[in-house]
């Protein structure tokens, strides 16, 4: 069993930090984290999956130990980063699990790199979470600031919306580091602008498991049902006693369901 140490690999103009845990001869499973927290998000879930899979976690751009030039990007870029990581690690095909924002990256990966995908898990995610006419209040204000290029206002709005963002920025150590951290978080959120896979997911041929916490107050269940209906080969798992952070709230129970799906024949 590999030890799960943090490694780094040069990919697409930057350096990606990653970990591998589990038997080297087991099927590879890549876990794709959400918007603000890097690969440490999966620490509770990883230990339940590692006995059966070679579990790969990594930090996306502007997260954790990865280092990329401070430039804008979208979910397609992040999907291509994931494909480059899979190829660099020598895997012809992998299972992919993406949750929340990571579920958006996983959708893009499935559409852009189908030859690399075995089975797909989409957790706590949807097809077009920030479409115009749907969002209001601070989120709408943030999208407007991003649209006009007002990075300062976007950073201030994001800090007010997400206390964890404000704390991370305030604790960065000095004004320069705080500004860099704030800019990185703005780029992360900006990557969601325009994301919309409605009408496209019919092209996903891989088997899919859609996972949703019944108490998720972030992603409406109506979005999850619509996404599942559009996928040609998809099952829906509703987890009782779990919300948006299902992978941390019920990791052992979730891992049992995931293992059964990923090991299924056909």
Secondary structure in CASP SS format (residue, H / E / C, confidence):
PFRMAT SS
TARGET T0000
AUTHOR 0000-0000-0000
METHOD secondary structure of the structure
MODEL  1
X C 1.00
X E 1.00
X E 1.00
X E 1.00
X E 1.00
X E 1.00
X E 1.00
X E 1.00
X E 1.00
X E 1.00
X E 1.00
X C 1.00
X C 1.00
X E 1.00
X E 1.00
X E 1.00
X E 1.00
X E 1.00
X E 1.00
X E 1.00
X E 1.00
X E 1.00
X C 1.00
X C 1.00
X C 1.00
X C 1.00
X C 1.00
X E 1.00
X E 1.00
X E 1.00
X E 1.00
X E 1.00
X C 1.00
X C 1.00
X C 1.00
X C 1.00
X C 1.00
X C 1.00
X H 1.00
X H 1.00
X H 1.00
X H 1.00
X H 1.00
X H 1.00
X H 1.00
X H 1.00
X H 1.00
X H 1.00
X H 1.00
X C 1.00
X C 1.00
X C 1.00
X C 1.00
X E 1.00
X E 1.00
X E 1.00
X E 1.00
X E 1.00
X C 1.00
X C 1.00
X C 1.00
X C 1.00
X C 1.00
X C 1.00
X C 1.00
X C 1.00
X E 1.00
X C 1.00
X C 1.00
X C 1.00
X C 1.00
X C 1.00
X C 1.00
X C 1.00
X H 1.00
X H 1.00
X H 1.00
X H 1.00
X H 1.00
X H 1.00
X H 1.00
X H 1.00
X H 1.00
X H 1.00
X H 1.00
X H 1.00
X H 1.00
X H 1.00
X C 1.00
X C 1.00
X C 1.00
X C 1.00
X C 1.00
X E 1.00
X E 1.00
X E 1.00
X E 1.00
X E 1.00
X E 1.00
X C 1.00
X H 1.00
X H 1.00
X H 1.00
X H 1.00
X H 1.00
X H 1.00
X H 1.00
X H 1.00
X H 1.00
X H 1.00
X H 1.00
X H 1.00
X C 1.00
X H 1.00
X H 1.00
X H 1.00
X E 1.00
X E 1.00
X E 1.00
X E 1.00
X E 1.00
X E 1.00
X E 1.00
X C 1.00
X C 1.00
X C 1.00
X C 1.00
X C 1.00
X C 1.00
X C 1.00
X C 1.00
X C 1.00
X C 1.00
X C 1.00
X C 1.00
X C 1.00
X H 1.00
X H 1.00
X H 1.00
X H 1.00
X H 1.00
X H 1.00
X H 1.00
X H 1.00
X H 1.00
X H 1.00
X H 1.00
X H 1.00
X C 1.00
X C 1.00
X H 1.00
X H 1.00
X H 1.00
X H 1.00
X H 1.00
X H 1.00
X H 1.00
X H 1.00
X H 1.00
X H 1.00
X H 1.00
X C 1.00
X H 1.00
X H 1.00
X H 1.00
X H 1.00
X H 1.00
X H 1.00
X H 1.00
X H 1.00
X C 1.00
X C 1.00
X C 1.00
X C 1.00
X H 1.00
X H 1.00
X H 1.00
X H 1.00
X H 1.00
X H 1.00
X H 1.00
X H 1.00
X H 1.00
X H 1.00
X H 1.00
X H 1.00
X H 1.00
X H 1.00
X H 1.00
X H 1.00
X C 1.00
X C 1.00
X C 1.00
X C 1.00
X C 1.00
X C 1.00
X C 1.00
X C 1.00
X C 1.00
X C 1.00
X H 1.00
X H 1.00
X H 1.00
X C 1.00
X C 1.00
X C 1.00
X C 1.00
X E 1.00
X E 1.00
X E 1.00
X E 1.00
X E 1.00
X E 1.00
X C 1.00
X C 1.00
X C 1.00
X C 1.00
X C 1.00
X C 1.00
X C 1.00
X H 1.00
X H 1.00
X H 1.00
X H 1.00
X H 1.00
X H 1.00
X H 1.00
X H 1.00
X H 1.00
X H 1.00
X C 1.00
X C 1.00
X C 1.00
X E 1.00
X E 1.00
X E 1.00
X E 1.00
X E 1.00
X E 1.00
X C 1.00
X C 1.00
X C 1.00
X C 1.00
X C 1.00
X C 1.00
X H 1.00
X H 1.00
X H 1.00
X H 1.00
X C 1.00
X H 1.00
X H 1.00
X H 1.00
X H 1.00
X H 1.00
X H 1.00
X H 1.00
X H 1.00
X H 1.00
X H 1.00
X H 1.00
X H 1.00
X H 1.00
X C 1.00
X C 1.00
X C 1.00
END
